[in-house]
């Protein structure tokens, strides 16, 4: 996927409270609902709320480490 496709899909999913499956370049999978996508050069990451967790838990994933995103 291109960077633009990744950012667009993460933004869509976050805006619609839909879970995504992220596959990283290291072949790690993370599933959660995007809470925010920060494309600023100093941050460059997405924050996910894992499915089934409380609202205070978030996982940060570097946008540069994302190979693919899919809606689940």
C-alpha positions in Angstrom: 0.0 0.0 0.0 1.1 3.6 -0.5 1.6 6.0 2.3 -1.4 8.0 1.2 -3.7 4.8 1.1 -2.5 3.9 4.6 -3.2 7.3 6.0 -6.6 7.6 4.2 -7.8 4.2 5.4 -6.7 4.8 9.0 -8.5 8.2 8.9 -11.7 6.6 7.5 -11.7 3.8 10.1 -11.0 6.2 13.0 -13.9 8.5 11.8 -16.3 5.6 11.7 -15.1 3.7 14.9 -14.1 0.7 12.7 -11.4 -1.7 13.7 -8.4 -2.3 11.4 -5.7 -4.9 11.1 -2.2 -3.3 10.6 0.6 -5.4 9.2 4.0 -4.0 9.8 7.2 -4.3 7.8 8.4 -6.8 10.5 5.2 -8.9 9.8 3.7 -8.1 13.2 -0.1 -7.6 13.2 -2.0 -5.1 15.4 -5.8 -4.9 15.6 -7.6 -1.9 17.0 -9.6 1.2 16.3 -7.6 4.2 15.2 -7.9 7.0 17.7 -5.7 9.5 16.0 -3.3 9.7 13.0 -0.5 12.1 13.4 1.3 12.7 10.1 3.5 15.5 11.4 7.2 14.8 10.8 8.1 14.8 14.5 5.4 12.2 15.4 4.5 10.2 12.2 2.4 7.6 14.0 -1.1 6.2 14.6 -2.6 5.5 18.0 -5.0 2.5 18.2 -7.4 1.4 21.0 -7.1 -2.4 21.1 -10.4 -4.2 20.6 -12.0 -5.0 24.0 -9.9 -2.7 26.1 -10.8 0.3 28.2 -10.6 3.8 26.7 -7.2 4.5 28.5 -5.2 1.9 26.6 -3.6 3.0 23.3 -0.9 1.4 21.1 1.3 3.7 19.0 2.5 2.4 15.6 5.0 4.3 13.4 3.4 5.1 10.0 6.8 4.3 8.4 6.6 0.7 9.9 3.1 0.0 8.3 3.1 -2.2 5.3 -0.7 -2.8 5.0 -4.0 -1.8 6.6 -7.4 -3.6 6.3 -10.8 -3.1 7.8 -11.9 -5.9 10.1 
